[in-house]
């Protein structure tokens, strides 16, 4: 048998070539791969021929399946009675340019060798009514554009590219196989079934490989499947860099450490990749493939192919064609008869040699034994169904009945309506083209099962909208025969999120969610922050409501401070009662008399103002805290101010003293006190309008609680409020710190000096701490400051006097406690 890739010549030899061409009322064109053109098409001289291989075997079986279907139809009494279908089968050589020539031949007007250029092809009758084939997607993408321009039905028996589903671009293209989209959906479901989410994908660099891989990549991303590597392998292995490209692919796959490889390729590129993987020691992997290479003896012919690992894949779920094997056996027995060859030579003499050169320079022999093993492997039902789909469309277009078909002309474009809308039946099975002009009969999941060095294709599952896998029948290459793991990551536990590592987004470590964040979903790459009013512990799956945090009444610290407040208030009351009891004594008069009682009253109120800082703060309570403290302290300092001014007038300005002392002693001293307090009241009013303290709900300082504190709205208003008291204290300090009292006299100035000095020291520390603290200790700090200031004034000014009144009454005399203003200036100068 001579294989003729002689630029679209019919199949040789003489005895068989005529059997692949036959006239009829309606002729179907057939495009089948009988050989492989090895020429450089750009610089072609004489065509070279590739002798019989598996490619030819498949092409021959498909061509015989088409002839068998046509003979069945011609012998049928109900489908096209009274009519004859003819056929004209041509070789594509798996080359787009080679497939183009018979396609153009099919488009020529019937009975001529010309293609007319018309505005309206509705009455145009081409050489063929419909076309069956070709097999490969890249050839169909080329030929479908031609046939769609003339609206000639083209039914492929193997092209699965999803690009061909575009009925706007290819309105007359049909196929009797599922599209790659269905295949990829099945592969994704299989990966998810075994939990394989870290895979490599390799595709042949042709339309089928590129299209299927692109679909797989898009679906994998939406199904939590991570692609460790995606690569392409050459389809032309004779290219100079083909070997290098295959080796690089194997090295990159090995570096990813994946255990699952998804391969979309035809048989020859797949064979080359498998062969290089064994030669380079890739190791046993799980190979997922498709019918394009799984059922090919080219792939299984690789030496030591059993060591490649586990090979799984999906093949079309096709039925058998009853009587086909008997037909092939009878045909091959007829080829050996002289009468068959004589008729073939007569028919071949009718061939127009100007159109097709059928001369074959090299011949080989193909026997029934050569193709018989492949009859049960090569799917022929898609070819059978393709022919019947056209026949049923003709039946409806012609309006055939059981008595016969009217012999009226039917244009090719008239068949499209019936192919789009109506179902048809083949061997008791119903078929119908869907909206994308395809048929989806489902898939079988098969396993390469090696027994005694021979591969068998073991069915281990099915896919038809849903996947069913008989896992127990699959023996993997692992020691325990269980499915291997192929994960770049482990499943994170609740409360953990995925932290990406490296450059691949699918590789990550599991990291615990930090405080105040929670885990929201299994595939989350970060933890979600809790709402402001809630908190969460480490590795939490939900948030909890925050509790309010403030200085409550029952806290041990608050109880201790309130006890100290009570002691301070008691000390102030005790001192006031003692001063009231000895109000007319020289010592009390020296200390200021009734003004000392007023100062002690203000100190009592100041100590009691600490209670404003305990308990839950509120928007109304916060402004009162600073106002009460500032006003009470001012009342105390204002009561001490006349005594300080009196001392400085007598000691530092003796000449002016007689004239000015009356403004700071006796009744007019109360005017000084009143003016000072009114001034502070005015400043308190300004503080309320410029920026009073306000309630702050602090969610950041404490991890689990919301801190309720009184915040300072305006530091300028704060300085204005407390600055006046600082000025009073500073004046009192300046008036008394240099005063020297004559011997054996009570030094009343020292008490004021120490009181104001302690006040400044306390406020230096208070301002630093108060401005930086954002915790519950802010209230504690303010309470401590109030108590320290109160105790400082009591301890330095009033307690020494109380000591004299109680324990040294002998010193409470006019000589020892005489007012400086009562002394003669002459004596003071001496």
VOGU-34688 format. One record per residue (C-alpha): residue in one letter; x, y, z. Coordinates in steps of 0.05 Angstrom, whole numbers. Last residue first. Layout:
REM residues N
  rest    east   north      up
     A       X       Y       Z
...
***
This chain:
REM residues 830
  rest    east   north      up
     X     346    1958    2264
     X     305    1967    2202
     X     249    1925    2230
     X     250    1965    2293
     X     243    2029    2255
     X     186    2000    2214
     X     146    1989    2276
     X     115    1920    2281
     X      40    1907    2269
     X      50    1892    2195
     X      98    1836    2212
     X      42    1801    2249
     X      63    1776    2318
     X      64    1701    2329
     X     120    1695    2380
     X     105    1759    2417
     X      30    1753    2410
     X      30    1684    2439
     X      13    1615    2412
     X      81    1588    2431
     X      57    1563    2498
     X       2    1525    2461
     X      55    1476    2438
     X      20    1409    2427
     X     -49    1426    2400
     X     -44    1497    2372
     X      30    1488    2355
     X      16    1423    2317
     X     -43    1455    2282
     X       3    1510    2258
     X      52    1460    2231
     X      -7    1423    2197
     X     -33    1485    2161
     X      22    1510    2115
     X      69    1454    2093
     X      26    1393    2107
     X     -40    1422    2086
     X     -12    1453    2023
     X      24    1389    2004
     X     -35    1346    2025
     X     -81    1384    1978
     X     -30    1383    1921
     X     -16    1310    1931
     X     -90    1293    1934
     X    -106    1331    1871
     X     -46    1301    1834
     X     -63    1231    1858
     X    -134    1239    1833
     X    -108    1264    1766
     X     -60    1206    1760
     X    -113    1156    1777
     X    -158    1184    1723
     X    -102    1177    1672
     X     -87    1108    1701
     X    -148    1082    1663
     X    -105    1086    1602
     X     -83    1138    1551
     X     -25    1169    1589
     X      20    1217    1553
     X      -6    1286    1570
     X     -23    1267    1642
     X      45    1239    1657
     X      85    1299    1635
     X      35    1349    1662
     X      30    1314    1729
     X     105    1310    1740
     X     114    1384    1731
     X      50    1397    1769
     X      74    1361    1832
     X     139    1400    1833
     X     102    1466    1823
     X      53    1452    1880
     X     108    1430    1927
     X     141    1498    1916
     X      76    1534    1928
     X      65    1500    1995
     X     139    1507    2014
     X     139    1581    2003
     X      71    1592    2036
     X      94    1555    2099
     X     161    1591    2099
     X     127    1659    2100
     X      94    1647    2168
     X     161    1648    2202
     X     143    1646    2277
     X     188    1692    2316
     X     244    1674    2364
     X     295    1704    2316
     X     274    1755    2266
     X     239    1728    2203
     X     275    1725    2137
     X     236    1732    2072
     X     270    1707    2009
     X     218    1652    1990
     X     158    1694    2009
     X     135    1743    1956
     X     165    1703    1898
     X     129    1640    1919
     X      62    1675    1927
     X      70    1706    1859
     X      88    1638    1829
     X      28    1605    1862
     X     -18    1659    1834
     X      13    1651    1765
     X       5    1576    1768
     X     -68    1585    1787
     X     -77    1629    1725
     X     -44    1578    1681
     X     -93    1523    1701
     X    -152    1546    1660
     X    -112    1581    1605
     X     -67    1521    1598
     X    -127    1474    1590
     X    -159    1522    1540
     X     -94    1520    1500
     X     -91    1445    1508
     X    -158    1440    1473
     X    -200    1377    1472
     X    -168    1342    1531
     X    -197    1273    1537
     X    -241    1245    1592
     X    -232    1170    1592
     X    -273    1109    1573
     X    -227    1053    1551
     X    -261    1001    1507
     X    -238     933    1528
     X    -204     872    1498
     X    -138     897    1470
     X    -133     962    1510
     X    -103    1027    1482
     X    -136    1023    1414
     X    -211    1026    1426
     X    -211    1092    1465
     X    -281    1119    1476
     X    -266    1192    1494
     X    -314    1236    1534
     X    -299    1310    1528
     X    -256    1361    1564
     X    -276    1433    1549
     X    -251    1470    1488
     X    -258    1544    1478
     X    -328    1554    1505
     X    -321    1515    1570
     X    -251    1541    1581
     X    -274    1613    1573
     X    -326    1602    1628
     X    -272    1572    1672
     X    -229    1633    1658
     X    -286    1678    1682
     X    -292    1636    1745
     X    -217    1643    1756
     X    -223    1718    1752
     X    -281    1716    1800
     X    -237    1677    1849
     X    -181    1728    1844
     X    -229    1787    1852
     X    -261    1755    1913
     X    -195    1741    1947
     X    -170    1812    1934
     X    -236    1839    1961
     X    -228    1795    2022
     X    -161    1829    2036
     X    -200    1894    2038
     X    -232    1873    2104
     X    -168    1865    2144
     X    -104    1866    2106
     X     -83    1867    2032
     X    -108    1935    2011
     X     -93    1968    2079
     X     -21    1948    2070
     X     -11    1996    2013
     X       1    2063    2047
     X      38    2039    2108
     X      78    1990    2065
     X     106    2039    2014
     X     168    2056    2056
     X     176    1984    2081
     X     178    1955    2010
     X     215    1889    2015
     X     198    1863    2084
     X     131    1896    2099
     X     105    1896    2027
     X     130    1824    2015
     X      95    1797    2077
     X      29    1832    2061
     X      30    1806    1990
     X      40    1735    2015
     X     -16    1743    2066
     X     -63    1772    2014
     X     -48    1713    1966
     X     -62    1656    2015
     X    -138    1660    2007
     X    -129    1666    1931
     X     -86    1603    1933
     X    -142    1563    1967
     X    -198    1590    1923
     X    -155    1579    1861
     X    -144    1506    1881
     X    -219    1497    1887
     X    -233    1531    1819
     X    -180    1492    1782
     X    -200    1424    1810
     X    -274    1437    1800
     X    -264    1461    1728
     X    -218    1403    1710
     X    -269    1350    1730
     X    -332    1388    1711
     X    -318    1383    1636
     X    -317    1307    1640
     X    -382    1298    1679
     X    -431    1320    1626
     X    -403    1276    1570
     X    -399    1218    1618
     X    -347    1182    1658
     X    -363    1115    1690
     X    -340    1114    1762
     X    -284    1152    1797
     X    -256    1218    1771
     X    -312    1261    1800
     X    -297    1230    1869
     X    -231    1268    1868
     X    -272    1332    1876
     X    -277    1314    1951
     X    -204    1333    1960
     X    -216    1400    1926
     X    -278    1413    1967
     X    -238    1402    2031
     X    -181    1445    2004
     X    -231    1500    1989
     X    -258    1497    2060
     X    -186    1499    2087
     X    -173    1562    2046
     X    -237    1593    2073
     X    -217    1576    2145
     X    -150    1608    2131
     X    -186    1670    2105
     X    -220    1674    2174
     X    -154    1687    2207
     X     -97    1696    2158
     X     -41    1652    2186
     X     -21    1708    2235
     X     -92    1711    2260
     X     -90    1636    2271
     X     -25    1642    2309
     X     -47    1702    2351
     X    -110    1667    2375
     X    -177    1696    2353
     X    -196    1636    2310
     X    -173    1585    2361
     X    -235    1540    2357
     X    -245    1556    2283
     X    -173    1539    2270
     X    -182    1471    2304
     X    -246    1459    2267
     X    -214    1477    2200
     X    -154    1432    2215
     X    -199    1374    2231
     X    -241    1386    2169
     X    -179    1388    2125
     X    -151    1325    2158
     X    -218    1291    2149
     X    -219    1310    2076
     X    -149    1283    2068
     X    -167    1219    2104
     X    -229    1210    2062
     X    -189    1222    1998
     X    -138    1170    2021
     X    -194    1120    2031
     X    -221    1139    1962
     X    -152    1125    1933
     X    -148    1056    1966
     X    -219    1039    1943
     X    -203    1062    1872
     X    -141    1018    1871
     X    -179     959    1898
     X    -233     968    1844
     X    -304     974    1871
     X    -317    1045    1850
     X    -297    1036    1778
     X    -238    1069    1745
     X    -257    1058    1672
     X    -261    1001    1622
     X    -323     985    1583
     X    -329     913    1558
     X    -316     896    1485
     X    -363     851    1447
     X    -332     787    1421
     X    -306     772    1351
     X    -306     706    1314
     X    -260     652    1289
     X    -202     669    1335
     X    -130     650    1328
     X    -106     702    1379
     X    -162     734    1419
     X    -218     776    1388
     X    -246     845    1401
     X    -310     884    1387
     X    -334     956    1386
     X    -286     975    1331
     X    -308     919    1285
     X    -259     861    1283
     X    -206     860    1231
     X    -210     805    1178
     X    -153     756    1176
     X    -114     749    1111
     X    -106     701    1053
     X    -175     671    1063
     X    -187     603    1033
     X    -221     572    1093
     X    -263     633    1109
     X    -270     690    1160
     X    -214     682    1210
     X    -214     736    1262
     X    -174     798    1280
     X    -171     835    1346
     X    -110     795    1367
     X     -70     762    1313
     X     -96     708    1266
     X     -50     648    1267
     X      -8     635    1205
     X     -14     578    1156
     X      41     578    1105
     X      33     592    1031
     X      44     568     961
     X     -13     584     914
     X       7     655     900
     X      73     631     871
     X     131     680     881
     X     155     654     948
     X     110     648    1008
     X      38     672    1013
     X      10     674    1084
     X     -56     635    1087
     X     -99     650    1148
     X    -109     613    1213
     X    -167     616    1263
     X    -197     551    1238
     X    -141     505    1214
     X    -105     517    1149
     X    -105     462    1098
     X     -34     447    1078
     X       3     480    1022
     X      39     463     958
     X      -5     402     950
     X       1     340     908
     X     -13     281     952
     X      -8     211     924
     X     -69     166     913
     X     -62     100     948
     X     -24      39     922
     X      12      34     989
     X      80      41     956
     X      56      96     909
     X      46      81     836
     X     -29      85     840
     X     -77      27     836
     X    -145      52     813
     X    -201       2     821
     X    -218      25     892
     X    -226      96     867
     X    -286      80     824
     X    -297     152     803
     X    -363     186     787
     X    -362     257     759
     X    -422     300     744
     X    -447     333     680
     X    -434     266     647
     X    -368     239     672
     X    -352     165     683
     X    -302     125     723
     X    -250      70     726
     X    -250      42     655
     X    -187       0     645
     X    -149      13     581
     X    -102     -46     575
     X     -27     -41     568
     X      16    -101     557
     X      81    -114     594
     X      53    -173     632
     X      -5    -131     656
     X      -3     -56     655
     X     -67     -18     668
     X     -68      51     637
     X    -129      79     670
     X    -193     105     638
     X    -245     156     657
     X    -302     152     608
     X    -331     215     579
     X    -399     245     562
     X    -441     243     498
     X    -436     318     487
     X    -454     337     416
     X    -433     402     385
     X    -464     458     344
     X    -454     511     399
     X    -528     513     413
     X    -531     437     419
     X    -530     387     362
     X    -576     328     375
     X    -566     254     380
     X    -612     195     396
     X    -586     124     400
     X    -623      66     365
     X    -568      55     315
     X    -566     128     296
     X    -624     174     311
     X    -633     247     294
     X    -653     308     333
     X    -682     369     297
     X    -665     442     303
     X    -595     459     281
     X    -584     404     230
     X    -651     419     199
     X    -636     493     191
     X    -566     480     165
     X    -589     435     108
     X    -614     492      65
     X    -544     522      63
     X    -520     462      22
     X    -570     472     -34
     X    -622     420     -49
     X    -640     403    -120
     X    -702     361    -129
     X    -702     286    -137
     X    -762     272     -94
     X    -746     220     -41
     X    -779     153     -38
     X    -837     110     -14
     X    -822     115      60
     X    -823     190      54
     X    -770     242      38
     X    -784     316      47
     X    -721     336      11
     X    -697     380      69
     X    -718     328     120
     X    -681     270      88
     X    -622     314      71
     X    -616     334     144
     X    -620     261     164
     X    -564     244     115
     X    -521     301     141
     X    -528     277     213
     X    -517     205     189
     X    -448     222     162
     X    -427     256     227
     X    -456     199     269
     X    -411     147     234
     X    -350     192     239
     X    -363     202     314
     X    -377     127     321
     X    -308     108     295
     X    -268     114     359
     X    -200      81     349
     X    -191      28     402
     X    -231     -33     378
     X    -209     -25     306
     X    -138     -13     328
     X    -119     -87     336
     X    -147    -101     265
     X    -105     -49     230
     X     -41     -87     215
     X     -75    -156     214
     X    -120    -133     158
     X     -58    -122     116
     X     -22     -60      96
     X      32     -65      43
     X      78     -11      21
     X      86      32     -41
     X     131      88     -61
     X     124     129    -125
     X      51     143    -121
     X      15     176    -179
     X     -52     204    -158
     X     -41     274    -184
     X    -105     311    -173
     X    -137     365    -216
     X     -97     357    -278
     X    -101     282    -270
     X    -177     284    -276
     X    -195     215    -249
     X    -236     172    -296
     X    -178     124    -302
     X    -183     112    -228
     X    -251      81    -238
     X    -224      31    -288
     X    -164      15    -245
     X    -209       3    -185
     X    -254     -42    -225
     X    -194     -85    -244
     X    -169     -85    -172
     X    -236    -112    -146
     X    -238    -165    -202
     X    -168    -188    -185
     X    -185    -205    -113
     X    -138    -185     -57
     X    -176    -121     -44
     X    -239    -162     -32
     X    -210    -195      30
     X    -193    -126      57
     X    -264    -103      45
     X    -294    -164      78
     X    -253    -153     141
     X    -270     -79     142
     X    -344     -93     136
     X    -342    -146     190
     X    -309     -96     236
     X    -363     -45     220
     X    -423     -90     230
     X    -450     -56     291
     X    -418      12     305
     X    -399      12     379
     X    -416      66     427
     X    -376     126     446
     X    -359     154     514
     X    -304     201     494
     X    -239     191     530
     X    -217     220     596
     X    -150     208     629
     X    -107     172     678
     X     -35     150     673
     X       0     130     738
     X      75     130     739
     X     125     136     682
     X     156      70     699
     X     110      29     654
     X     136      69     595
     X     201      29     598
     X     212      41     523
     X     161      88     492
     X     111      48     451
     X      53      68     497
     X      53     139     469
     X      52     115     396
     X       0      62     414
     X     -48     119     420
     X    -108     114     466
     X     -83     165     516
     X     -55     213     465
     X    -113     255     437
     X    -161     218     482
     X    -143     263     539
     X     -90     265     593
     X     -76     265     667
     X      -7     239     686
     X       5     221     759
     X      79     221     771
     X     135     172     777
     X     204     203     774
     X     232     256     729
     X     293     214     714
     X     318     251     653
     X     308     193     605
     X     239     177     633
     X     215     249     627
     X     246     253     558
     X     206     194     533
     X     142     220     563
     X     151     287     530
     X     167     257     462
     X     107     210     465
     X      61     268     483
     X      87     309     424
     X      72     249     378
     X       4     230     408
     X     -30     297     409
     X     -25     342     469
     X     -61     366     531
     X     -21     340     591
     X     -41     352     663
     X      17     333     709
     X       7     312     781
     X      61     299     833
     X      89     368     836
     X     159     381     861
     X     163     449     825
     X     235     438     806
     X     219     373     769
     X     168     408     725
     X     221     461     708
     X     272     408     690
     X     222     369     647
     X     202     432     608
     X     275     451     598
     X     289     382     568
     X     230     388     521
     X     252     456     497
     X     323     432     486
     X     298     374     444
     X     255     419     401
     X     310     471     390
     X     331     447     321
     X     261     432     295
     X     249     359     276
     X     202     350     335
     X     149     393     302
     X      94     394     353
     X     136     432     403
     X     121     429     478
     X      87     484     517
     X      91     499     591
     X      51     516     653
     X      82     506     721
     X      59     504     793
     X     -14     518     775
     X     -57     522     837
     X    -127     492     839
     X    -176     530     883
     X    -234     519     834
     X    -237     589     803
     X    -164     590     784
     X    -167     519     756
     X    -224     539     709
     X    -183     594     675
     X    -120     552     671
     X    -158     493     643
     X    -190     535     588
     X    -123     563     568
     X     -93     493     568
     X    -148     466     523
     X    -139     523     473
     X     -64     520     471
     X     -62     445     463
     X    -115     439     409
     X     -91     499     369
     X     -19     477     369
     X      41     483     416
     X      28     418     453
     X       6     429     524
     X      36     420     593
     X       2     433     660
     X      34     426     728
     X      -6     413     790
     X     -15     436     862
     X     -88     428     882
     X     -95     353     881
     X    -150     338     931
     X    -169     271     898
     X    -239     292     878
     X    -216     364     865
     X    -167     340     812
     X    -221     296     781
     X    -271     354     780
     X    -219     397     745
     X    -206     343     693
     X    -281     335     679
     X    -290     410     669
     X    -230     410     623
     X    -261     357     579
     X    -328     393     575
     X    -293     458     555
     X    -251     419     505
     X    -313     410     463
     X    -352     345     460
     X    -348     303     396
     X    -397     299     338
     X    -377     366     309
     X    -412     421     271
     X    -388     481     230
     X    -437     518     186
     X    -443     582     228
     X    -368     588     241
     X    -355     659     263
     X    -424     671     293
     X    -428     599     316
     X    -369     608     363
     X    -361     537     388
     X    -300     529     343
     X    -259     568     392
     X    -272     514     444
     X    -226     467     406
     X    -252     396     402
     X    -238     376     330
     X    -248     300     325
     X    -306     278     281
     X    -316     344     246
     X    -381     361     210
     X    -378     415     157
     X    -443     441     129
     X    -432     487      69
     X    -453     558      86
     X    -409     585      29
     X    -369     630      75
     X    -377     578     129
     X    -340     528      85
     X    -279     573      79
     X    -277     595     152
     X    -287     522     174
     X    -227     501     133
     X    -176     541     173
     X    -204     531     243
     X    -217     458     224
     X    -143     447     208
     X    -123     475     276
     X    -175     432     311
     X    -151     366     282
     X    -197     312     252
     X    -219     341     186
     X    -275     325     177
     X    -338     306     140
     X    -357     358      87
     X    -426     372      59
     X    -461     378      -8
     X    -398     370     -49
     X    -378     399    -117
     X    -410     465    -101
     X    -481     486    -122
     X    -491     561    -120
     X    -563     582    -120
     X    -561     618     -52
     X    -490     642     -66
     X    -508     715     -75
     X    -455     768     -88
     X    -415     720    -129
     X    -342     700    -139
     X    -342     634    -175
     X    -297     577    -154
     X    -273     540    -216
     X    -256     467    -232
     X    -324     451    -262
     X    -378     397    -257
     X    -404     422    -190
     X    -379     492    -176
     X    -313     490    -139
     X    -318     491     -62
     X    -296     418     -54
     X    -232     433     -92
     X    -218     491     -46
     X    -223     445      13
     X    -180     394     -24
     X    -125     447     -29
     X    -131     476      41
     X    -117     411      76
     X     -46     413      48
     X     -36     484      72
     X     -61     466     142
     X     -17     403     147
     X     -39     340     183
     X     -28     303     116
     X     -98     328      98
     X    -114     269      52
     X    -178     269      12
     X    -242     229      11
     X    -295     241     -43
     X    -361     210     -27
     X    -427     193     -61
     X    -495     187     -31
     X    -548     154     -73
     X    -622     169     -77
     X    -683     125     -87
     X    -695     117     -13
     X    -656     167      29
     X    -672     147     101
     X    -725      93      94
     X    -701      37      48
     X    -629      36      72
     X    -576       8      25
     X    -550      78       8
     X    -550      96      81
     X    -511      34     100
     X    -463      47      43
     X    -453     118      68
     X    -439      94     139
     X    -388      42     115
     X    -353      94      72
     X    -347     141     130
     X    -322      85     175
     X    -271      66     121
     X    -244     137     122
     X    -240     136     198
     X    -203      70     197
     X    -155      95     143
     X    -140     159     181
     X    -128     121     246
     X     -80      72     211
     X     -45     128     173
     X     -29     164     237
     X      -7      99     268
     X      47      90     216
     X      52      70     143
     X     106     104     103
     X     120     178     104
     X     124     204      33
     X     166     258       2
     X     135     308     -46
     X     181     333    -101
     X     208     404     -99
     X     178     445     -43
     X     214     507     -17
     X     161     542      25
     X     127     476      41
     X     189     448      75
     X     170     377      63
     X     154     323     115
     X      82     313      97
     X      50     264     144
     X       1     211     119
     X     -71     187     117
     X    -102     243     157
     X    -175     247     135
     X    -217     300     100
     X    -281     273      70
     X    -327     308      20
     X    -398     283      15
     X    -430     278     -53
     X    -504     281     -66
     X    -535     245    -125
     X    -474     200    -126
     X    -403     192    -149
     X    -352     148    -112
     X    -282     161     -87
     X    -248     124     -30
     X    -257      56     -64
     X    -220      84    -124
     X    -158      92     -81
     X    -160      20     -56
     X    -135     -21    -114
     X     -94      34    -144
     X     -54      45     -82
     X     -66     100     -61
     X    -107     150     -20
     X    -133     209     -58
     X     -84     264     -75
     X     -83     324     -29
     X     -11     344     -42
     X      20     277     -54
     X      11     253      17
     X       0     186     -15
     X      13     125      26
     X      29      67     -19
     X       0       0       0
***
